[in-house]
Amino acid sequence: MAFSEECTAVSKTLNVYKQLGVCTTSSVQTMDPKHKTLLRSQRLFLAEELLVDDTIIQYLYQEEVFTQGHLEEILCESSNMKRALKLLDILPTRGPRAFQHFLRAVEADFPWIKARLLQLSEEESSPPLPPPFTEQCGVPDHILPTVPSTQHLNQLSARLGPEWKCLLLDLGLSYSDVYRCSAEHPLSVQSQVLAGLVIWRQRNGREATVRRLLQSLQAADVPPANLHQLFD
């Protein structure tokens, strides 16, 4: 039987299996959706860069990622690009180990392919960075370099809890300063905090900015939600 006739026979057999609902994969498990998406997004790059030879597909066959039928189906294609595309069609259906085995298959002859896929995979796995603390607090940029007013400091004092002492210490006040604020206003925590913030503003002048205050609020683990609309 001629090679083209063998290819036609293989294709017909696979179509019959599909129509009958017969599973032609070795595992009912599927590839990680993240890896599927990555292979799809890099499909044209891989088809152009990858040379589908016996080394790659025989390794995947050895590791039981591909079956003999898969090898024949791939090799029946008329060009290298078509063989690569066929490989990429089959690979995502071959279980959760298929992606890692594919990386091992290409690492010797196509190290740049492995490096690119690993880099993109790590980038997708990294959680997005949270927005800056100032943005989480809803403070406009033009407010950051300004000195907070007494009204702002009073409103802030009303929103703080037990973290207020850590805040004042981070702003540069001494333990003696914090003790004096507590002693002079024994009946009101809000007044104690306000007294400390006023001392900080008086000592630092123009450097006592909203930006500097927010830095210490973040260091004291004050939740951003407590500061919304404070400096509007």
PyMOL commands that set and color helices and strands:
alter all, ss='L'
color gray80, all
select helices_A, chain A and resi 3-20+33-41+43-49+54-62+68-75+80-93+98-106+111-125+133-136+141-143+150-159+164-170+175-184+189-207+210-219+224-227
alter helices_A, ss='H'
color red, helices_A
deselect
rebuild
show_as cartoon
